[in-house]
Structure formats: structure tokens, C-alpha cells
Amino acid sequence: MREIIAKAFLEIFSQDPLVAFAPGRINLIGEHTDYQEGFVFPAAVAQGIWVGVQKNGTNTTRIHSVDFQEDFVFDLQSFSPKKGHWANYIMGMVSQFKQAGYPVTGFDMAFGGNIPVGSGLSSSAALSVGIGTALSGLFDFKIPKKSLALYAQKSEQLFEGLNCGIMDPYASAFGKANHALLLDCRTNSHQEIPISFGEYSLLLVNTKVKHKLADSAYNKRRAAVEESVSLLSDAFPGIKTLRDIPESALDQVKAILPAELFPKAKHVIMEDGRVHKAGNCLKTGDLEGFGKLMNASHTSLSDDYEVSCKELDFLAEEAWKKPYVLGSRMMGGGFGGCTINLLKTDSVDDFKKTISKSYQDTFQIEPEFIAVSPSAGAHLLD
């Protein structure tokens, strides 16, 4: 992919580019905890976005998307979001840099990637972080990784209108090979947890569906847990979010909250605990324990938080039947996307064959399988 970007750049802009890479990410465990300032457990992956840049000596930016085979030009002195257009990611990051006082001048850019569409590997965060890494290197700004992640988050919020959390750009910026990041979404700080899966591998299974109620359900779940915090504030003085409530207080929480709110609060409180337990399992090499936490996370997301769907539940439940699968759960916001599975490497072919057949027989959809492994974060390429 790097060679494709460099070749396209040379053909279009008649010079060799500086190339940066930024990865997509997986989340091992910890869903719907980020907006309650909780804990998540992402890792960068080998799939990602490559960005080629070079100065052009003008006040104009020229961009070429290799994947879309489209071009876009904007004036650095006057630009604004263009609804639904991929150029928003570049303009958004430039806007963040300028707002922070970095003197961006005219540049040319070509970019492309190998993240499967709709896989939930967060291609948008990879693109934003890749742009930031490339421009920081091009202009020798030496911008810290945390700042790049925060700029990427803000860029998507302002230029794409997405109320996204910090996890995706943070994982793309800070990823480390053979490690996952136990990320605190309150302090935006992390622990690097070394990972050795031994004879096991991670495999995503893409449902190839995205149900329409995803956005409205997300807003409802977010409102439900925020209402729960308000109702619990008298009994738990000083709490800011549900992350401040320990698992040991669940009976007290259940006695206070209405029946329709308790399961949602329970999920967030328990999921935060599962993240820490998962970190300890991986530190000690307890892969069976880690797999059980994955399964418990899926059950909670499906039954308590109600953000799964029949396709995700089917894939997880079919995986649980396999003796060589240690754990399987939905990954991401829900209502479609992927399951993440920890299974024996020498059984991957059998898993693909049997899961593909049963899923197609049930839903008439051919699933997509994506092998992933914890990889390095964003960086400039030599």
C-alpha cells in the first residue's frame, strides 16, 4: 500500500512524498464505557491508512484519494466542512492545527488504506491520526501523540458531526506491537499490557449488517446512564459517572434505580470491572479467564445493555460451541459490525468453514473474516 501511495503521489504531484502510517484498532473488551469516563482495552492492528504529503509552496492544499480515485482542493485561508465528504477529515485536522497555533502552509496529499469497509476497525480515526502524523512530520511540529489523538477526536466532532470518544484515535496513536492499552477515558492515560496469545489467534467475523436503530439506540443508552448517575448522586455523594460506583454496590444501585434503568447501569459498572480483570488475565497468561470475560461481556451487551442483534448473537453463540474457541463477543457500538474471537490458530480454517456455512444458511449473508493482531501505532515511514 505504501508503494501504491508513493507512486500515485509522484504521478499526480511530480515529487516524492513523506509517508506516514496510522493503524485501525480493535477493542479487546470494554464497550459503552467510554462516555461514562470508564475503561477500555484497545489495541492497534496491522491494517490501516497510509498518507503521503509534501509541501507545495502555495496557500492551497491538493488531495488525492487513492481508494475513491477522487481529487479535492481547498484554500488554507478559507475552508469549511462539506457534508459527507472524505475531505472533511483533512480539513478538520488542518483546522485543529491552525487553531493550536501551528503554521500550516500549502501541501499536497495522497492517501489510501486496507481497512475493510464497515468492519469496525475505525478507518476514520486512522485517517485523522495518519493526517496529523504526516503533517507534524512534514512541518517538523513534533506534536505529542496525545495531542494528535485529541485533535483527531475534535476534528471528527466538528467537521463530521460525530460525537466520538477518545478510544479510536488514542489507540491509533499509541498502539504498540504485541501490547494492548488499558485506557482510562477520564484521564486519557493508559497502561501498556503485554500480550502473548501463544497457540491462539484473534479473528474478527463481520456480520455485514448495520441496523438502522444503531444511532437512536446509542443516544437512548447514553441518556439512560446519565439519568442513572443523577438518580444515584444522593446515595453516592461525589460521583461523576458510573465508573465511580464499585461492583460491590450493585444491590444498592438496584434498590434505587427504576427497573428499566438498572440493567444499563449494571452493564457499565460490571464492564469496567471486566476490563481490569482482563488486563490481569493477560498479564498472567490466563487466556481461559480472558475468554470467559469476553463471553460475559457479550451476554451483558446483549441482555442488559441491549445493543446486540440477532446476527451478532448468532455468531457469538455459534463460536461458544467450538471447543477451540476461548471467547467471542460483539465488538463496537452494536447492531451490526463484527464479533471478536480468540481461538486456536490451527483451528481457524475449520472455524471459518463451519461458521460461514451456518451463518449463510441462517441469514443468506456471507460473513467476512479478518485476522488481527496487536501492532504498532502511527509513525512516519523511512
C-alpha positions as CSV (number, residue, x, y, z in Angstrom):
1,M,0.0,0.0,0.0
2,R,2.9,2.3,0.8
3,E,4.3,1.8,-2.7
4,I,0.8,2.5,-4.3
5,I,0.6,5.8,-2.4
6,A,4.1,6.9,-3.3
7,K,3.6,6.0,-7.0
8,A,0.3,7.8,-7.1
9,F,1.8,10.9,-5.4
10,L,4.7,11.0,-7.8
11,E,2.4,10.7,-10.9
12,I,0.0,13.4,-9.7
13,F,2.3,15.9,-7.9
14,S,5.6,15.2,-9.6
15,Q,7.6,14.7,-6.4
16,D,8.3,12.1,-3.8
17,P,6.2,12.2,-0.6
18,L,6.9,11.8,3.0
19,V,4.7,8.9,4.1
20,A,3.1,8.2,7.4
21,F,1.1,5.2,8.5
22,A,-1.7,5.1,11.1
23,P,-3.4,1.8,12.1
24,G,-7.0,0.9,12.7
25,R,-7.9,-0.6,16.1
26,I,-9.7,-3.4,17.8
27,N,-11.2,-3.3,21.3
28,L,-10.5,-6.5,23.3
29,I,-13.1,-5.6,25.9
30,G,-14.9,-2.6,27.4
31,E,-17.8,-1.4,25.3
32,H,-20.1,1.6,26.1
33,T,-17.9,2.6,29.0
34,D,-16.0,5.4,27.3
35,Y,-18.7,8.0,27.6
36,Q,-19.0,7.3,31.3
37,E,-15.3,8.1,31.7
38,G,-14.7,4.4,32.2
39,F,-12.0,1.9,31.0
40,V,-11.5,0.3,27.6
41,F,-8.9,-2.1,26.3
42,P,-8.0,-1.4,22.6
43,A,-5.0,-2.4,20.5
44,A,-3.8,-1.1,17.2
45,V,-3.8,-3.5,14.3
46,A,-1.7,-4.1,11.2
47,Q,-4.4,-2.8,8.8
48,G,-4.5,1.0,8.5
49,I,-4.2,4.2,6.4
50,W,-1.1,5.4,4.5
51,V,-0.7,9.2,4.0
52,G,1.8,10.8,1.6
53,V,2.5,14.5,1.9
54,Q,4.8,17.2,0.6
55,K,4.9,21.0,0.7
56,N,3.8,22.8,-2.5
57,G,4.8,26.4,-1.8
58,T,1.3,27.8,-2.0
59,N,-1.7,28.5,0.2
60,T,-3.6,25.7,-1.4
61,T,-4.0,22.1,-0.4
62,R,-4.4,19.4,-3.1
63,I,-5.6,16.0,-2.1
64,H,-6.0,12.7,-3.9
65,S,-7.9,9.7,-2.5
66,V,-6.4,6.5,-3.9
67,D,-9.4,4.4,-2.7
68,F,-12.1,6.7,-4.2
69,Q,-9.9,7.9,-7.1
70,E,-11.1,11.4,-6.4
71,D,-9.4,14.7,-6.0
72,F,-10.2,17.7,-3.8
73,V,-8.6,21.2,-3.5
74,F,-9.1,23.8,-0.7
75,D,-7.7,27.2,0.2
76,L,-5.9,27.2,3.6
77,Q,-7.3,30.7,4.3
78,S,-10.9,29.8,3.7
79,F,-12.5,26.3,4.1
80,S,-15.4,24.7,5.8
81,P,-17.0,21.2,6.2
82,K,-18.5,19.6,3.1
83,K,-21.3,17.3,4.3
84,G,-20.5,13.7,3.9
85,H,-17.2,14.2,2.1
86,W,-14.0,12.4,2.9
87,A,-12.1,15.7,2.6
88,N,-13.6,16.8,6.0
89,Y,-11.0,14.6,7.7
90,I,-8.2,16.6,6.2
91,M,-9.8,20.0,6.6
92,G,-10.7,19.1,10.2
93,M,-7.2,18.2,11.2
94,V,-5.8,21.3,9.4
95,S,-8.3,23.4,11.3
96,Q,-7.2,21.8,14.6
97,F,-3.5,22.5,13.8
98,K,-4.2,26.1,12.9
99,Q,-6.3,26.7,16.0
100,A,-3.5,25.3,18.1
101,G,-1.1,27.8,16.5
102,Y,0.8,25.5,14.2
103,P,1.7,27.4,10.9
104,V,0.4,25.0,8.3
105,T,1.3,26.1,4.7
106,G,0.2,24.7,1.4
107,F,0.7,20.9,0.9
108,D,-0.2,18.1,-1.4
109,M,-1.5,14.8,-0.1
110,A,-2.4,11.3,-1.4
111,F,-3.8,8.6,0.9
112,G,-5.3,5.1,0.9
113,G,-5.7,2.1,3.2
114,N,-6.6,-1.6,3.6
115,I,-9.2,-1.4,6.4
116,P,-12.3,-3.4,5.3
117,V,-15.3,-1.1,4.9
118,G,-17.8,-1.5,7.8
119,S,-15.5,-3.7,9.8
120,G,-15.5,-1.5,12.9
121,L,-11.7,-1.1,12.8
122,S,-12.1,2.6,12.8
123,S,-10.8,3.8,9.5
124,S,-11.9,7.3,10.2
125,A,-9.7,7.6,13.3
126,A,-6.8,6.0,11.4
127,L,-7.2,8.6,8.7
128,S,-7.3,11.5,11.1
129,V,-4.3,10.3,13.1
130,G,-2.4,9.5,9.9
131,I,-3.0,13.0,8.5
132,G,-1.8,14.5,11.8
133,T,1.3,12.3,11.9
134,A,2.2,13.2,8.3
135,L,1.7,16.9,8.7
136,S,3.5,17.0,12.1
137,G,6.5,15.3,10.4
138,L,6.3,17.4,7.2
139,F,6.4,20.7,9.1
140,D,8.6,19.4,11.9
141,F,5.9,20.4,14.5
142,K,6.8,17.5,16.8
143,I,3.2,17.3,18.1
144,P,2.8,14.9,21.1
145,K,0.8,11.7,20.4
146,K,-1.9,12.6,23.0
147,S,-2.4,16.0,21.3
148,L,-2.8,14.3,17.9
149,A,-5.4,11.9,19.3
150,L,-7.3,14.8,20.9
151,Y,-7.1,16.8,17.6
152,A,-8.4,13.8,15.7
153,Q,-11.4,13.4,18.1
154,K,-12.2,17.1,17.9
155,S,-11.8,17.1,14.1
156,E,-14.4,14.4,13.7
157,Q,-16.8,16.1,16.2
158,L,-16.6,19.4,14.4
159,F,-16.2,18.5,10.8
160,E,-18.1,15.2,10.6
161,G,-20.6,15.9,13.3
162,L,-19.8,12.6,15.1
163,N,-19.9,12.7,18.9
164,C,-17.0,10.2,19.1
165,G,-14.9,9.2,22.1
166,I,-11.2,9.2,22.6
167,M,-10.5,5.5,22.3
168,D,-10.2,5.1,18.5
169,P,-7.7,7.9,17.8
170,Y,-5.8,7.2,21.1
171,A,-5.3,3.5,20.1
172,S,-4.2,4.5,16.6
173,A,-1.7,7.0,18.0
174,F,-0.3,5.0,21.0
175,G,-0.5,1.4,19.7
176,K,2.4,-0.9,20.4
177,A,3.2,-4.3,18.8
178,N,2.2,-7.2,21.0
179,H,0.5,-4.9,23.5
180,A,-2.9,-3.7,24.3
181,L,-3.7,-0.4,26.0
182,L,-5.7,-0.3,29.2
183,L,-7.1,3.2,28.7
184,D,-8.6,5.4,31.3
185,C,-11.2,7.6,29.5
186,R,-11.3,10.1,32.3
187,T,-7.6,10.9,32.5
188,N,-6.7,9.9,28.9
189,S,-3.8,7.9,30.2
190,H,-3.0,4.2,29.7
191,Q,-1.1,1.1,30.8
192,E,0.7,-0.9,28.1
193,I,-0.3,-4.6,28.7
194,P,2.0,-7.2,27.0
195,I,0.1,-9.8,25.1
196,S,1.2,-13.3,24.2
197,F,-1.6,-15.4,22.7
198,G,0.7,-18.4,22.1
199,E,-1.2,-21.1,20.1
200,Y,-4.3,-18.8,19.9
201,S,-5.2,-16.0,17.5
202,L,-7.7,-13.2,17.2
203,L,-10.2,-13.3,14.3
204,L,-13.0,-10.9,13.6
205,V,-16.2,-12.1,11.9
206,N,-18.1,-9.3,10.1
207,T,-21.8,-9.7,10.1
208,K,-22.1,-7.5,7.0
209,V,-25.1,-5.8,8.5
210,K,-25.7,-2.4,10.2
211,H,-29.2,-2.0,11.6
212,K,-30.9,1.4,11.4
213,L,-31.7,1.8,15.1
214,A,-28.0,2.0,16.0
215,D,-27.8,5.8,16.2
216,S,-31.1,6.3,18.1
217,A,-30.3,3.4,20.5
218,Y,-26.9,4.8,21.2
219,N,-28.5,8.2,22.2
220,K,-31.0,6.4,24.4
221,R,-28.4,4.3,26.2
222,R,-26.3,7.3,26.8
223,A,-29.3,9.2,28.2
224,A,-30.2,6.3,30.4
225,V,-26.8,6.0,32.1
226,E,-26.6,9.8,32.5
227,E,-30.1,9.7,34.2
228,S,-28.9,6.9,36.4
229,V,-25.9,9.0,37.6
230,S,-28.3,11.8,38.5
231,L,-30.6,9.4,40.5
232,L,-27.7,7.8,42.3
233,S,-26.0,11.0,43.3
234,D,-27.7,11.3,46.7
235,A,-26.7,7.8,47.8
236,F,-23.2,8.1,46.3
237,P,-22.1,11.7,47.0
238,G,-19.4,13.0,44.7
239,I,-19.9,10.5,41.9
240,K,-19.3,12.0,38.4
241,T,-20.1,8.9,36.3
242,L,-21.0,5.2,36.8
243,R,-17.2,4.4,36.8
244,D,-17.2,5.8,40.4
245,I,-19.5,3.0,41.7
246,P,-17.9,-0.3,42.7
247,E,-19.4,-3.7,41.7
248,S,-19.9,-4.4,45.4
249,A,-22.6,-1.6,45.5
250,L,-24.8,-3.2,42.8
251,D,-27.5,-4.3,45.2
252,Q,-27.8,-0.7,46.5
253,V,-27.9,0.6,42.9
254,K,-30.7,-1.9,42.1
255,A,-32.7,-0.7,45.0
256,I,-32.5,2.9,43.9
257,L,-32.9,2.8,40.1
258,P,-36.1,2.1,38.2
259,A,-36.3,-1.4,36.6
260,E,-35.7,-0.1,33.1
261,L,-32.5,1.8,34.1
262,F,-30.8,-0.7,36.3
263,P,-29.6,-3.2,33.6
264,K,-27.9,-0.4,31.7
265,A,-26.1,0.9,34.8
266,K,-25.2,-2.7,35.7
267,H,-23.6,-3.2,32.4
268,V,-21.3,-0.2,32.6
269,I,-20.3,-0.9,36.2
270,M,-19.6,-4.6,35.5
271,E,-17.9,-3.9,32.2
272,D,-15.4,-1.5,33.8
273,G,-14.6,-4.3,36.2
274,R,-14.2,-6.8,33.4
275,V,-11.6,-4.5,31.7
276,H,-9.3,-4.6,34.8
277,K,-9.8,-8.3,35.2
278,A,-9.0,-8.9,31.5
279,G,-5.8,-6.9,32.0
280,N,-4.8,-9.1,34.9
281,C,-5.6,-12.2,32.9
282,L,-3.3,-11.2,30.0
283,K,-0.5,-10.1,32.4
284,T,-0.5,-13.6,33.9
285,G,-1.2,-15.5,30.7
286,D,-4.7,-16.7,31.8
287,L,-6.2,-16.9,28.3
288,E,-9.1,-19.1,29.5
289,G,-10.0,-16.5,32.1
290,F,-9.8,-13.8,29.5
291,G,-12.1,-15.7,27.1
292,K,-14.7,-16.1,29.8
293,L,-14.7,-12.3,30.4
294,M,-15.2,-11.8,26.6
295,N,-18.2,-14.1,26.7
296,A,-19.6,-12.4,29.8
297,S,-19.2,-9.0,28.1
298,H,-21.2,-10.2,25.1
299,T,-24.0,-11.5,27.3
300,S,-24.1,-8.2,29.2
301,L,-24.1,-6.2,26.0
302,S,-26.9,-8.3,24.6
303,D,-29.1,-8.9,27.6
304,D,-28.5,-5.8,29.8
305,Y,-27.4,-3.0,27.5
306,E,-29.5,-4.3,24.6
307,V,-27.1,-3.2,21.8
308,S,-26.6,-6.5,20.1
309,C,-28.7,-8.0,17.3
310,K,-29.7,-11.5,16.1
311,E,-26.7,-11.7,13.7
312,L,-24.1,-10.8,16.4
313,D,-25.8,-13.1,18.9
314,F,-25.8,-16.0,16.4
315,L,-22.1,-15.6,15.6
316,A,-21.1,-15.4,19.3
317,E,-23.3,-18.4,20.3
318,E,-22.0,-20.5,17.4
319,A,-18.4,-19.7,18.4
320,W,-19.1,-20.6,22.1
321,K,-20.0,-24.1,20.9
322,K,-16.5,-24.7,19.5
323,P,-14.1,-26.4,21.9
324,Y,-11.2,-24.5,20.4
325,V,-12.7,-21.0,20.9
326,L,-11.8,-19.5,24.3
327,G,-14.0,-16.4,23.9
328,S,-16.3,-14.5,21.5
329,R,-18.2,-11.2,21.8
330,M,-19.6,-8.4,19.8
331,M,-17.1,-5.5,19.3
332,G,-18.1,-1.9,18.9
333,G,-21.3,0.1,19.2
334,G,-23.5,-2.8,18.3
335,F,-26.5,-3.6,16.0
336,G,-24.1,-5.0,13.4
337,G,-20.4,-4.9,12.7
338,C,-18.0,-7.7,14.0
339,T,-17.6,-10.3,16.7
340,I,-14.0,-10.7,18.0
341,N,-12.9,-14.3,18.7
342,L,-10.0,-15.8,20.5
343,L,-9.4,-19.3,19.1
344,K,-6.7,-21.9,18.4
345,T,-4.6,-20.9,15.4
346,D,-4.7,-24.4,13.9
347,S,-8.5,-24.4,14.0
348,V,-9.0,-21.1,12.2
349,D,-9.8,-22.9,8.8
350,D,-12.4,-25.1,10.4
351,F,-13.9,-22.2,12.2
352,K,-14.2,-20.2,9.0
353,K,-15.7,-23.1,7.1
354,T,-18.4,-24.0,9.7
355,I,-19.3,-20.5,10.8
356,S,-19.6,-19.3,7.2
357,K,-21.9,-22.2,6.3
358,S,-24.2,-21.8,9.3
359,Y,-24.3,-18.0,9.0
360,Q,-25.2,-18.2,5.3
361,D,-27.8,-20.9,5.9
362,T,-29.4,-18.7,8.6
363,F,-29.2,-15.2,7.2
364,Q,-28.3,-15.7,3.5
365,I,-25.2,-13.4,4.0
366,E,-21.6,-14.5,3.5
367,P,-19.6,-13.3,6.5
368,E,-16.2,-11.7,6.3
369,F,-13.2,-13.0,8.3
370,I,-10.4,-10.6,9.3
371,A,-7.3,-11.7,11.1
372,V,-6.0,-9.1,13.5
373,S,-3.0,-8.8,15.9
374,P,-1.8,-6.1,18.3
375,S,0.5,-3.9,16.2
376,A,2.4,-0.6,16.2
377,G,0.8,2.8,16.4
378,A,1.1,5.7,14.0
379,H,4.5,6.6,12.7
380,L,6.5,8.1,9.9
381,L,8.0,5.7,7.4
382,D,11.6,5.9,6.3
